[in-house]
């Protein structure tokens, strides 16, 4: 096939400018100062760069995984890959598939729950990128949540689906969402530090609960940033992450209900609620083991 006859690259594929931008971001992570700045010393340039890099990098990986494997392995792989970008949006999309074709309902539930596996993995990576010590303390909550998500996913993945998903939507490099999560993590860190300075660390948990309805990733990053800088104790930081994960479950349940497929919504809701409960059990065990 001649060059003129080759198929054009997908519209969402990465451009040279994207790769150059990624390289500059990596350099920024390497050289950015790892110190608190700005209001309440809550702005950490290196933490911001790391969060943006992680969100951007996982989004790219999810895009190409879905593009390469989505049609071969169906809703399960597509759900897991898309979950790194937005688990709530993935759950809504899977619900619409279940509504359109009830024969793939269980496969759609598996795809939606697979996005929650990706969510927990994403939490862990973001927190580890900012504060390695905190992610060690969260091993039980996030580990049990992840295990529950995997079990629930494969419980519904009873047979391989042959759904043809086509090319993934959107672009490989989601710069604006990545920058938005980074900016939100900074804003939440400043708000949390300000509230913590005024009324104590419990206020950070309240902020996490509110923010978790929209974006628990940024909340986890901000809690890790505050813990890394010594402005938030370990138990409060752990609680902030678990609360954010739990409150975000409400968003997922609402997204599932929007499909108007009762069978899908009930199955999916049971799965994500079980994941949240597992995180709380892990949190209790972790706190008890430390004697806090």
C-alpha positions as CSV (number, residue, x, y, z in Angstrom):
1,X,0.0,0.0,0.0
2,X,1.4,3.4,-0.9
3,X,1.8,6.3,1.4
4,X,-1.2,8.1,-0.2
5,X,-3.4,5.0,0.3
6,X,-2.6,4.5,4.0
7,X,-5.4,5.1,6.4
8,X,-5.2,8.4,8.3
9,X,-4.3,8.3,12.0
10,X,-7.3,8.5,14.3
11,X,-8.3,12.1,15.1
12,X,-7.5,11.6,18.8
13,X,-4.0,10.2,18.2
14,X,-1.1,12.0,19.8
15,X,0.7,14.7,17.9
16,X,4.4,15.7,18.1
17,X,3.4,18.7,20.2
18,X,1.8,16.3,22.7
19,X,5.0,14.3,23.1
20,X,7.1,17.5,23.4
21,X,4.7,18.8,26.1
22,X,5.0,15.5,27.9
23,X,8.8,15.7,27.8
24,X,8.7,19.2,29.2
25,X,6.4,18.1,32.0
26,X,8.8,15.3,32.9
27,X,11.6,17.9,33.1
28,X,9.3,20.0,35.2
29,X,8.8,17.1,37.7
30,X,12.5,16.6,37.9
31,X,13.5,20.2,38.6
32,X,10.4,21.6,40.3
33,X,11.1,22.5,44.0
34,X,9.6,20.1,46.6
35,X,8.7,22.7,49.1
36,X,5.5,24.4,50.4
37,X,4.7,27.8,48.9
38,X,1.9,30.3,48.8
39,X,-1.0,30.6,51.1
40,X,-0.6,28.4,54.2
41,X,2.5,26.8,52.5
42,X,0.0,24.5,50.8
43,X,1.2,24.9,47.2
44,X,3.9,22.4,46.3
45,X,5.2,22.8,42.7
46,X,6.6,19.3,42.5
47,X,3.4,17.7,43.8
48,X,1.4,19.7,41.2
49,X,3.7,18.6,38.4
50,X,3.5,14.9,39.5
51,X,-0.3,14.9,39.7
52,X,-0.6,16.4,36.2
53,X,2.0,13.9,34.8
54,X,0.2,10.9,36.4
55,X,-3.2,12.0,35.2
56,X,-2.0,12.7,31.7
57,X,0.1,9.5,31.4
58,X,-2.6,7.2,32.6
59,X,-5.0,8.8,30.3
60,X,-2.7,8.2,27.3
61,X,-2.2,4.6,28.4
62,X,-6.0,4.1,28.7
63,X,-6.6,5.6,25.3
64,X,-4.1,3.3,23.5
65,X,-5.2,0.2,25.5
66,X,-8.8,0.7,24.5
67,X,-7.8,1.4,20.9
68,X,-5.7,-1.7,20.6
69,X,-7.6,-4.2,22.7
70,X,-11.2,-2.9,23.0
71,X,-12.7,-4.7,20.1
72,X,-10.9,-8.0,20.9
73,X,-11.9,-8.2,24.6
74,X,-15.0,-6.1,24.7
75,X,-16.6,-4.2,27.5
76,X,-14.3,-5.5,30.2
77,X,-11.1,-4.2,28.9
78,X,-12.7,-1.0,27.6
79,X,-14.2,-0.3,31.0
80,X,-10.9,-0.8,32.8
81,X,-9.1,1.4,30.3
82,X,-11.7,4.1,30.3
83,X,-11.9,4.0,34.1
84,X,-8.5,5.7,34.3
85,X,-10.0,8.7,32.6
86,X,-13.5,8.8,34.3
87,X,-15.1,5.9,36.1
88,X,-18.4,7.7,36.5
89,X,-18.6,8.5,32.8
90,X,-17.7,4.9,32.0
91,X,-20.4,3.6,34.3
92,X,-23.0,5.8,32.6
93,X,-21.8,4.6,29.1
94,X,-22.0,1.0,30.1
95,X,-25.5,1.5,31.4
96,X,-26.6,2.9,28.1
97,X,-25.2,-0.3,26.4
98,X,-27.1,-2.5,28.8
99,X,-30.3,-0.5,28.2
100,X,-29.9,-0.9,24.4
101,X,-29.1,-4.6,24.5
102,X,-30.1,-6.4,27.8
103,X,-28.2,-9.5,26.6
104,X,-24.9,-7.8,27.5
105,X,-26.2,-6.5,30.8
106,X,-23.8,-8.5,33.0
107,X,-20.9,-7.7,30.6
108,X,-21.8,-4.0,30.9
109,X,-21.8,-4.3,34.7
110,X,-18.4,-6.0,34.6
111,X,-17.1,-3.2,32.4
112,X,-18.5,-0.6,34.8
113,X,-17.0,-2.3,37.8
114,X,-13.7,-2.8,36.0
115,X,-13.6,1.0,35.8
116,X,-13.7,1.1,39.6
117,X,-10.7,-1.3,39.7
118,X,-8.9,1.3,37.6
119,X,-10.1,4.1,40.0
120,X,-8.6,2.4,43.1
121,X,-5.4,1.8,41.2
122,X,-5.4,5.4,40.1
123,X,-5.9,6.6,43.7
124,X,-2.9,4.5,44.8
125,X,-0.6,5.8,42.0
126,X,-1.5,9.5,42.5
127,X,-1.0,9.2,46.3
128,X,2.3,7.3,45.9
129,X,3.5,10.0,43.4
130,X,3.0,12.6,46.1
131,X,3.6,10.8,49.4
132,X,5.0,7.2,49.5
133,X,4.5,6.9,53.2
134,X,0.8,7.7,53.0
135,X,0.1,5.0,50.4
136,X,1.8,2.5,52.7
137,X,-0.6,3.4,55.4
138,X,-3.5,3.1,52.9
139,X,-2.5,-0.4,51.8
140,X,-5.3,-2.1,53.7
141,X,-8.2,0.3,52.7
142,X,-7.1,0.5,49.1
143,X,-6.0,-3.1,48.9
144,X,-9.4,-4.4,50.2
145,X,-11.3,-2.0,47.9
146,X,-9.3,-3.2,44.9
147,X,-9.7,-6.9,45.8
148,X,-13.5,-6.4,46.2
149,X,-13.7,-4.6,42.9
150,X,-11.8,-7.3,41.1
151,X,-14.0,-10.1,42.6
152,X,-17.2,-8.2,41.7
153,X,-15.9,-7.5,38.2
154,X,-15.2,-11.1,37.4
155,X,-18.4,-12.3,39.1
156,X,-20.3,-10.5,36.3
157,X,-17.9,-11.3,33.5
158,X,-19.4,-14.7,33.0
159,X,-18.8,-15.0,29.3
160,X,-16.6,-13.2,26.9
161,X,-18.5,-10.4,25.1
162,X,-18.0,-9.8,21.4
163,X,-19.2,-6.2,21.3
164,X,-17.4,-4.1,18.8
165,X,-16.5,-0.8,20.4
166,X,-14.7,1.0,17.6
167,X,-12.1,3.6,18.2
168,X,-12.1,5.3,21.6
169,X,-13.6,8.7,21.8
170,X,-11.6,11.8,22.7
171,X,-7.9,12.5,22.4
172,X,-5.0,10.4,23.7
173,X,-3.5,13.5,25.5
174,X,-6.2,15.0,27.7
175,X,-4.3,18.1,28.7
176,X,-7.2,20.2,30.0
177,X,-8.6,17.4,32.3
178,X,-5.1,16.7,33.6
179,X,-4.5,20.4,34.3
180,X,-7.9,20.7,35.9
181,X,-7.2,17.8,38.3
182,X,-3.9,19.3,39.2
183,X,-5.4,22.8,39.7
184,X,-8.2,21.3,41.8
185,X,-5.7,19.4,43.9
186,X,-3.9,22.7,44.6
187,X,-7.1,24.6,45.4
188,X,-8.3,21.8,47.7
189,X,-4.9,21.7,49.4
190,X,-5.1,25.5,50.1
191,X,-8.7,25.3,51.3
192,X,-7.9,22.3,53.5
193,X,-4.8,23.9,55.0
194,X,-6.8,27.1,55.6
195,X,-9.6,25.3,57.3
196,X,-7.1,23.1,59.2
197,X,-5.3,26.2,60.5
198,X,-8.6,27.6,61.7
199,X,-10.7,24.7,63.1
200,X,-8.5,21.7,63.0
201,X,-7.7,18.7,60.7
202,X,-11.3,17.4,60.8
203,X,-12.3,20.1,58.4
204,X,-10.2,18.6,55.7
205,X,-12.4,15.5,55.9
206,X,-15.4,17.7,55.3
207,X,-13.8,19.2,52.2
208,X,-12.9,15.7,51.0
209,X,-16.6,14.6,51.3
210,X,-17.8,17.6,49.3
211,X,-15.1,17.4,46.6
212,X,-15.5,13.6,46.3
213,X,-18.9,14.1,44.7
214,X,-17.1,15.6,41.7
215,X,-13.5,14.4,41.7
216,X,-12.0,12.1,44.3
217,X,-8.6,12.0,42.4
218,X,-7.9,15.6,43.2
219,X,-9.0,15.2,46.8
220,X,-6.6,12.3,47.3
221,X,-3.8,14.3,45.8
222,X,-4.5,17.3,48.1
223,X,-4.6,15.0,51.2
224,X,-1.3,13.4,50.2
225,X,0.2,16.9,49.6
226,X,-0.9,18.1,53.1
227,X,0.4,14.9,54.7
228,X,3.7,15.1,52.9
229,X,4.2,18.7,54.2
230,X,3.3,17.7,57.7
231,X,0.1,19.8,57.8
232,X,-2.2,16.7,58.1
233,X,-1.8,13.8,60.5
234,X,-1.8,10.2,59.0
235,X,-5.2,9.1,60.3
236,X,-6.9,12.3,59.0
237,X,-5.2,11.9,55.6
238,X,-6.3,8.3,55.4
239,X,-9.8,9.2,56.4
240,X,-9.9,12.0,53.8
241,X,-9.1,9.5,51.0
242,X,-11.6,6.9,52.2
243,X,-14.3,9.5,52.6
244,X,-13.6,10.8,49.1
245,X,-13.8,7.3,47.6
246,X,-17.0,6.6,49.5
247,X,-18.8,9.8,48.5
248,X,-17.8,9.4,44.9
249,X,-19.7,6.1,45.1
250,X,-22.9,8.2,45.3
251,X,-22.0,9.8,42.0
252,X,-21.5,6.4,40.4
253,X,-24.8,5.1,41.7
254,X,-26.5,8.2,40.2
255,X,-24.7,7.6,36.9
256,X,-25.9,4.0,36.8
257,X,-29.5,5.0,37.5
258,X,-29.4,7.4,34.6
259,X,-29.2,4.4,32.2
260,X,-32.9,3.6,33.2
261,X,-32.0,0.0,33.1
262,X,-33.0,-1.3,36.6
263,X,-31.1,-4.5,36.4
264,X,-27.9,-2.8,35.5
265,X,-28.3,0.0,38.1
266,X,-29.0,-2.5,40.9
267,X,-26.1,-4.8,40.1
268,X,-23.7,-1.9,39.5
269,X,-24.8,-0.1,42.7
270,X,-24.3,-3.2,44.8
271,X,-20.8,-3.6,43.4
272,X,-19.6,-0.1,44.0
273,X,-21.2,0.0,47.5
274,X,-19.4,-3.2,48.4
275,X,-16.1,-1.6,47.2
276,X,-16.7,1.4,49.5
277,X,-17.6,-0.8,52.4
278,X,-14.4,-2.8,51.9
279,X,-12.4,0.5,52.0
280,X,-14.0,1.3,55.4
281,X,-13.2,-2.1,56.8
282,X,-9.6,-1.7,55.6
283,X,-9.5,1.7,57.2
284,X,-10.7,0.4,60.5
285,X,-8.2,-2.5,60.5
286,X,-5.4,-0.1,59.6
287,X,-6.2,2.3,62.4
288,X,-6.6,-0.5,64.9
289,X,-3.2,-2.0,63.9
290,X,-1.5,1.4,64.6
291,X,-3.3,1.8,67.9
292,X,-4.4,5.3,66.8
